[in-house]
Amino acid sequence: MGILAFFIIIAGFIVLIFGLFISAMWISSTFASLYHAVLVEKGEYVVPNGNQ
């Protein structure tokens, strides 16, 4: 039983790390969306066209 518990703990840590990674991406995309919405509302959003 002790060996099985060890593998369950390892699997739990893997899921925890994966969840932290997904949460960090989710939070970053939320801030990017908020920043974009503020720029659009203020009329300062410039559409990039590649010709600089």
N, C-alpha and C positions, 0 to 999 in steps of 0.2 A: 504494500500500500504506500509505503514511503516513496518508492521510485515513481509511482503514478502521480503522487502529489507534486513531486519535483517537476514533471513535465507539464502539469496543469499550471503551475506557477510560471514557468517559462512562457507558456502560451498566453497567459494573462499579461505578462510584461510586453510581449509582442503586440497584442491588441491595444494595450495602453499607449505604446509609442506610436502606432499607426493612427490612433484616435487623436493624439496630440498633433500629429502632422496634418491631418484633415482639418482640425480646428484652427490651426494657424493659417492655413490657406483660406478658410472660410472668413476669418476675421480680416485678413488682408484684402480679400475681394470686397468685403463690406465697406472698408474705408475707401477703397478705390472708387466704388460706386457712389458713395457719399460725396467724395471730392469732385467727381464728374458732374453730379447733379448740381452742386453749388456753382461750378463753372458755367454750366448751361443756363442756370437761373440768372446769373449775373451778366450773361451775354459775352463771356470771355473765352468761350470754347472755340478753338480754331481747329478745323478739320485738316489733319495732315494729308497732303496730296503727293508727297515725295519729291516735289520740285522745289529745291531750296537754293 
